[in-house]
Amino acid sequence: MKIALFSDIHANLPALEACFKSMDEQQPDAIYCLGDLVGYNIWPNEVINEIRKRAIPTIAGNYDQGIGLMSNECGCAYKTEVDKDMGKISISFTNSIVHDEERKYLRTLPAHIKVEFHLNEDKLNLLLVHGSPRKINEYLFEDRDEKSLLRIMEQAGADIMCFGHTHKPYHRILPTQPGENVHYRHAINIGSVGKPKDGDARGCYVILTIDADSSVTNAEAVQVEFIRFEYEVEKAARAIEDSPLPNAYAGMLRNGF
């Protein structure tokens, strides 16, 4: 089974359209969205409706939660006062343009999706979250301590855990129960479609492949492919510059940070 996973579109319609074009070429068996549909650009309603039109199972991101509740907080961990000030402009602007029906949709998105596979004599549990199973806006960066990451996954009962929020893609294979009965867990950050932060301005999503012989005892049994795709970055950047949003967000798109 080929599963396409994408996240953190952040109202970037040109990026989402290019993402769907790329996904259509991949012909996945299933597609899931891991949240943060809105914020930081001018097309929140259009992004929401494109995802709804395709009937894609979607979980709430922290930004979706904030806008769904018409809050002035998005749950973002801004590091500087400048970032905080820009963030206030972004959530205020997004709240001002999101329509009632789209806001209701955001407010009713689930917190996580769990998919259980029965393969031979193994169960394989796939858990989809936005930040972490513990908190919608928890950042799980690639340098997270292995014991901490394993503890989070074990407590959530996840053999494969896919998440977004940091906008920085990675795949870590974490062995537990050393010895003959080793159990492998996979932590996968799927990156960002519409606001990459890893120095690559191209959008990113993941193709996760699980086959009939996949097993928790085989580290290579789960295949993870990061797909990078080009999109009209300038169109998205200029849309920001022509809006009340801070121009700095346009520069971030152009530079992928």
Order of alpha helices (4+ residues) and beta strands (2+ residues): beta-alpha-beta-alpha-alpha-alpha-alpha-beta-beta-alpha-beta-beta-beta-beta-beta-alpha-alpha
